[in-house]
């Protein structure tokens, strides 16, 4: 593997230094580093971050390769600055056995664009009735540590308790899609003023908050770890903040789209804005930003949910829920958190690399930018401004809510263990 010298980058937005990569690791950091046989990357004005880690990605393979494959999804991840993603279990067949999670893990190894850590289902077939093979998935080659029925809620309290008890044995975590199903039957968007005016079925905040309240209590009772997926309401923030004040082992994530977009966009009836949980109010958005800034919300996770055009290019009620997000996540975080002064770049590294890697117990990622560490790195040009054009996406799907919107920042280079997967914004 050739040497790479990154010259003049701001490490975590701070001091300008050179970084020498050799043999997949960071060999040296300093000023005026010389390496005659190294490929030089001129990085003046750019931010050097640890490779981003996504706790919540839908890669769709096996079963829905018309939406995404592990290869196309990991290409999209690399373009977005991610060196590792956690692949959700709602595939066909469901990733509820050692065989399926190993298949996804091996496909990730073959893709080579970023590491893929499968998430195992909590229940067989995501049906919420019987625990899946949690131990077998953990003991498999995939080494599963995170379990989720995402797309569906583990709404049975007994099943949820048993899952929390089971994963405690190997320091696993249950990641909950918090949605009380009886409160969201027929829901099409956030319940509130806009839903009432549009006559669309409402998805009330309490449907999320009631499950989170139950699950933090269960986690405390069992002494296990629970992670809240795509937290979306101000009330949910307060419950998580209260649970953390008790010292309970609770973590939470927020998506980029919930940091930027509101339910007012649904007035367009454009199904690209249809997502689960739904876009909420401006007050919720501001509460989520503050909670991410103060650490109540631990990390940003994309909930990258690709769909073929026929599943979105239809009337609102028939459209699938979800948005692609890997290629735009860092830009949205720059706009909503960095340019508003709520986070600095070191904070972005914490919320998009260090903490998600720690929650997922993912070795080799979310590490300091220091000599001897794996060279999983991303270079970002924060001064860049560009209009989002999904025609250029590496993802197989195009269902982005940001088409035509100007967003700041661009990933120029991504390095996976010292190998460039993205150079000058293009896949290698």
C-alpha positions in Angstrom: 0.0 0.0 0.0 1.4 3.4 -1.0 2.1 6.2 1.4 -0.3 9.2 1.4 0.7 12.6 2.7 -2.2 14.9 3.6 -0.7 18.4 3.6 -2.1 21.3 5.5 -5.4 20.0 6.8 -7.2 21.4 9.9 -7.5 18.3 12.2 -11.0 18.3 13.7 -11.2 22.0 12.6 -8.3 23.0 14.8 -4.6 23.2 14.2 -3.2 23.0 10.6 -1.0 19.9 10.3 0.3 17.3 7.9 -0.8 13.7 8.2 1.2 10.8 6.9 -0.6 7.5 6.1 1.5 4.4 5.7 0.3 0.8 5.6 -3.3 1.5 6.6 -2.4 3.5 9.7 -1.6 7.0 10.6 2.2 7.1 10.7 2.8 10.7 11.7 1.3 14.1 12.3 3.1 17.3 12.4 4.2 20.3 10.3 6.6 20.1 7.4 6.5 16.3 7.0 8.3 15.1 4.0 7.9 11.7 2.4 9.5 11.4 -1.0 7.6 8.3 -2.1 4.1 9.5 -0.9 1.1 10.6 -2.9 0.5 14.1 -1.8 -3.0 15.4 -1.1 -3.1 19.2 -0.8 -5.7 20.0 1.9 -5.4 23.7 2.6 -8.7 25.0 3.9 -10.1 21.5 4.5 -11.2 19.8 7.7 -9.8 16.4 8.5 -12.2 14.2 10.5 -12.2 10.5 11.5 -14.2 8.4 9.1 -17.9 8.8 9.7 -19.9 6.0 11.2 -23.7 5.5 10.6 -25.7 3.5 13.1 -28.8 3.3 10.9 -28.5 2.4 7.2 -30.9 0.4 5.0 -28.9 -1.4 2.3 -31.9 -3.4 1.2 -29.9 -6.5 0.1 -30.9 -9.3 0.2 -34.4 -9.0 -1.4 -34.8 -5.4 -2.5 -31.9 -4.9 -4.9 -34.1 -2.7 -7.0 -33.8 -0.1 -4.2 -30.2 -0.5 -3.2 -27.4 -3.2 -2.9 -24.6 -3.5 -0.4 -22.3 -2.3 -3.2 -24.2 0.8 -4.2 -25.1 1.6 -0.6 -21.4 1.5 0.5 -20.4 3.6 -2.5 -23.0 6.2 -1.4 -21.6 5.9 2.1 -18.0 6.5 0.9 -19.1 9.6 -1.1 -20.7 10.9 2.1 -17.5 10.4 4.1 -18.6 7.2 5.9 -16.1 4.4 6.5 -18.5 2.2 8.4 -22.3 1.7 8.3 -24.7 -0.5 10.3 -27.1 -2.3 8.0 -30.6 -2.6 9.3 -32.3 -6.0 9.4 -35.5 -5.4 7.5 -34.3 -7.2 4.4 -36.0 -10.1 2.5 -35.3 -12.5 4.1 -35.1 -10.7 7.4 -31.7 -10.6 9.0 -32.9 -12.7 11.9 -30.4 -15.6 11.6 -26.7 -16.1 11.6 -26.8 -17.0 8.0 -28.4 -13.8 6.8 -26.2 -11.5 8.8 -23.1 -13.3 7.7 -24.3 -12.9 4.0 -24.6 -9.1 4.5 -21.3 -8.9 6.3 -19.5 -10.8 3.5 -21.1 -8.6 0.8 -19.7 -5.7 2.7 -16.2 -7.2 2.7 -16.5 -7.7 -1.0 -17.7 -4.2 -1.8 -14.6 -2.6 -0.3 -16.0 0.9 -0.1 -16.7 0.9 3.7 -17.1 -1.6 6.5 -20.6 -3.0 6.9 -21.7 -4.1 10.3 -25.1 -6.0 10.2 -27.8 -5.3 12.7 -29.8 -8.3 13.7 -33.5 -8.5 14.1 -34.9 -8.6 17.6 -37.8 -10.8 16.7 -38.3 -13.5 14.1 -39.5 -12.0 10.8 -39.8 -8.6 12.6 -43.2 -9.9 13.7 -42.7 -9.0 17.4 -43.8 -12.4 18.7 -40.7 -14.5 19.2 -37.1 -13.5 19.9 -34.7 -14.1 17.0 -31.4 -15.9 17.3 -29.7 -13.1 19.1 -26.9 -15.2 20.5 -26.2 -17.1 17.3 -26.0 -13.8 15.4 -23.6 -12.4 18.0 -21.4 -15.5 17.8 -21.4 -15.5 14.0 -18.6 -14.2 11.8 -20.6 -10.9 11.6 -20.3 -10.4 15.4 -23.6 -8.7 15.7 -23.9 -6.3 18.7 -26.9 -4.2 17.8 -30.4 -5.6 17.3 -33.4 -3.8 16.0 -36.8 -4.4 14.3 -36.5 -1.0 12.8 -39.4 -0.3 10.5 -41.5 -1.8 13.2 -41.6 -1.2 16.9 -41.0 -4.0 19.5 -44.3 -3.0 21.1 -44.7 -6.0 23.4 -43.2 -5.0 26.7 -42.4 -8.6 27.7 -40.6 -9.3 24.4 -38.6 -6.0 24.8 -37.7 -7.0 28.4 -36.5 -10.4 27.3 -34.4 -8.9 24.5 -32.7 -6.4 26.9 -32.0 -9.2 29.3 -30.5 -11.4 26.5 -28.2 -8.9 25.0 -26.9 -7.9 28.4 -24.9 -11.1 28.5 -22.6 -9.9 25.7 -22.8 -6.1 26.0 -25.2 -5.8 23.1 -27.8 -3.1 22.6 -31.4 -3.1 21.5 -32.1 -0.2 19.1 -35.8 0.7 19.3 -38.0 2.1 16.5 -40.3 3.9 19.0 -43.8 3.8 17.6 -46.9 2.6 19.4 -48.8 0.9 16.5 -52.3 1.4 17.9 -51.7 5.2 18.0 -50.4 5.4 14.5 -52.9 3.3 12.5 -53.4 5.0 9.1 -51.0 7.8 10.0 -49.6 9.7 7.0 -47.7 12.6 8.7 -47.1 14.4 12.0 -50.3 15.0 13.9 -50.9 18.7 14.3 -52.1 21.9 12.6 -50.9 20.9 9.2 -52.4 17.4 9.3 -55.7 18.8 10.3 -55.7 21.4 7.5 -54.6 18.8 4.9 -57.0 16.1 6.2 -54.2 13.5 6.4 -54.0 10.9 9.2 -51.9 12.1 12.1 -48.8 10.4 13.7 -48.9 11.9 17.2 -45.7 12.7 19.2 -47.0 10.6 22.1 -46.8 7.5 20.0 -43.0 7.9 20.0 -42.7 9.3 23.5 -44.8 6.6 25.3 -42.6 3.8 23.9 -39.4 5.7 24.8 -40.6 6.2 28.4 -41.5 2.5 28.7 -38.2 1.3 27.3 -35.9 3.5 29.3 -37.7 2.2 32.4 -37.2 -1.4 31.2 -33.5 -0.8 30.4 -33.0 0.6 33.9 -34.9 -2.3 35.5 -32.8 -4.9 33.6 -29.6 -3.0 33.7 -29.1 -3.2 30.0 -28.5 -0.9 27.1 -31.3 0.6 24.9 -30.7 2.9 21.9 -33.5 5.1 20.6 -33.6 5.3 16.8 -34.4 8.5 14.9 -35.7 10.5 17.9 -38.0 13.2 16.5 -39.9 15.2 19.1 -39.2 17.7 21.9 -41.0 15.5 24.3 -38.7 12.5 23.4 -35.7 14.7 24.1 -37.0 15.4 27.6 -37.6 11.7 28.4 -34.1 10.8 27.2 -32.6 13.7 29.2 -34.4 12.5 32.3 -33.2 8.9 31.8 -29.6 10.0 31.4 -29.9 12.2 34.6 -30.7 8.9 36.4 -27.5 7.4 35.1 -29.4 4.8 33.0 -27.7 3.3 29.9 -29.8 5.1 27.3 -28.5 6.5 24.0 -30.3 8.2 21.1 -29.8 9.3 17.5 -31.3 12.0 15.3 -31.5 12.0 11.5 -30.2 14.9 9.4 -33.7 15.4 7.9 -35.2 15.9 11.4 -32.6 18.5 12.1 -33.6 20.6 9.0 -37.1 19.8 7.6 -40.6 20.4 9.0 -44.1 19.2 8.4 -44.9 22.4 6.6 -43.2 20.8 3.5 -46.0 18.2 3.4 -48.3 21.0 2.1 -46.7 20.2 -1.3 -48.1 16.6 -1.2 -44.7 15.6 -2.6 -44.1 12.0 -1.3 -40.4 12.7 -1.1 -41.2 14.2 2.3 -43.0 11.1 3.6 -40.9 9.4 6.2 -41.2 7.5 9.5 -41.1 9.0 12.0 -42.7 11.9 10.1 -41.2 15.4 9.7 -42.3 17.3 12.9 -42.7 21.0 13.8 -40.2 23.9 13.8 -40.3 23.7 17.7 -39.3 20.0 17.5 -36.5 20.7 15.1 -35.0 23.4 17.3 -35.3 21.1 20.4 -33.5 18.3 18.5 -30.6 20.6 17.5 -30.2 21.8 21.1 -30.3 18.2 22.4 -27.6 17.1 19.9 -25.5 20.1 20.9 -25.7 19.4 24.6 -25.2 15.7 24.2 -28.7 14.5 25.2 -28.9 13.1 21.7 -25.7 11.1 21.2 -25.3 11.0 17.5 -26.5 11.6 14.0 -27.7 8.6 12.0 -28.9 8.8 8.5 -31.8 6.3 8.4 -30.8 6.1 4.7 -34.0 4.5 3.2 -33.7 4.1 -0.6 -36.8 3.4 -2.7 -37.3 2.9 -6.4 -39.0 5.8 -8.2 -42.3 3.9 -8.6 -42.6 3.7 -4.8 -42.3 7.5 -4.5 -43.7 8.8 -7.8 -47.3 8.2 -6.8 -50.0 9.7 -4.7 -49.1 10.5 -1.1 -51.2 7.8 0.6 -49.7 5.0 -1.6 -46.1 6.2 -1.3 -43.4 4.4 0.7 -41.9 6.1 3.7 -38.2 7.0 3.7 -35.4 9.2 2.3 -31.9 8.6 1.1 -29.4 10.4 3.3 -25.8 9.0 3.2 -24.5 11.5 0.6 -26.0 14.6 2.1 -25.8 13.9 5.9 -22.6 15.8 6.6 -23.7 18.9 4.6 -27.0 19.0 6.5 -25.1 18.8 9.8 -22.8 21.6 8.7 -25.7 23.8 7.9 -27.9 23.0 10.9 -25.2 22.6 13.6 -21.9 24.1 12.6 -23.0 27.2 10.8 -25.5 27.9 13.5 -22.7 27.8 16.1 -24.2 24.8 18.0 -21.3 22.5 17.2 -17.7 22.9 16.1 -16.0 20.4 13.9 -14.7 18.5 16.9 -18.3 18.1 18.0 -19.2 16.8 14.6 -16.5 14.2 14.8 -17.9 13.2 18.2 -21.5 12.9 17.1 -20.8 11.4 13.7 -17.8 9.1 14.4 -16.7 8.7 18.0 -20.1 8.1 19.7 -21.8 6.0 17.0 -18.8 3.7 16.9 -18.8 3.4 20.7 -22.6 2.7 20.8 -22.2 0.0 18.2 -19.0 -1.3 19.9 -17.3 -1.0 16.5 -13.6 -1.7 16.6 -11.2 0.3 14.4 -13.6 3.2 13.8 -14.4 6.3 15.7 -10.8 6.5 16.7 -8.7 9.6 17.4 -6.7 11.2 14.5 -3.4 10.2 16.1 -0.3 8.2 15.1 -0.8 4.5 15.3 -4.5 4.7 14.7 -6.3 3.1 11.7 -6.3 5.6 8.8 -10.1 5.8 8.5 -10.4 9.5 7.6 -12.4 12.0 5.7 -11.5 15.4 4.2 -14.2 18.0 4.0 -14.2 21.3 2.1 -16.5 23.5 4.3 -16.4 26.5 1.9 -18.0 24.6 -0.9 -21.6 25.4 -1.8 -23.5 23.3 -4.3 -27.0 22.4 -5.4 -28.1 18.8 -4.7 -28.6 16.8 -7.9 -29.7 13.2 -7.2 -28.8 12.3 -10.8 -25.2 12.2 -9.6 -25.8 10.0 -6.6 -23.9 6.8 -6.1 -27.0 5.3 -4.4 -29.3 3.3 -6.7 -32.3 5.4 -5.5 -33.0 9.1 -5.9 -35.6 9.8 -3.2 -33.9 12.8 -1.6 -35.8 15.7 0.0 -32.9 18.0 -0.9 -33.1 18.0 -4.7 -32.5 21.5 -6.0 -31.5 22.8 -2.5 -28.2 24.4 -1.9 -26.2 22.8 0.9 -22.7 23.6 2.2 -19.6 21.5 2.3 -18.3 18.6 0.2 -16.4 15.5 1.0 -13.3 15.6 -1.2 -11.5 12.5 0.1 -12.4 9.4 2.1 -9.8 6.9 3.2 -10.6 3.4 4.4 -7.6 2.0 6.3 -5.3 4.1 4.2 -6.9 3.3 0.9 -8.6 6.2 -0.9 -12.2 5.3 -1.8 -13.1 8.9 -2.8 -10.7 11.3 -4.5 -11.7 14.9 -5.4 -15.3 14.0 -4.6 -15.3 11.0 -7.0 -15.4 7.3 -6.2 -12.1 5.6 -7.0 
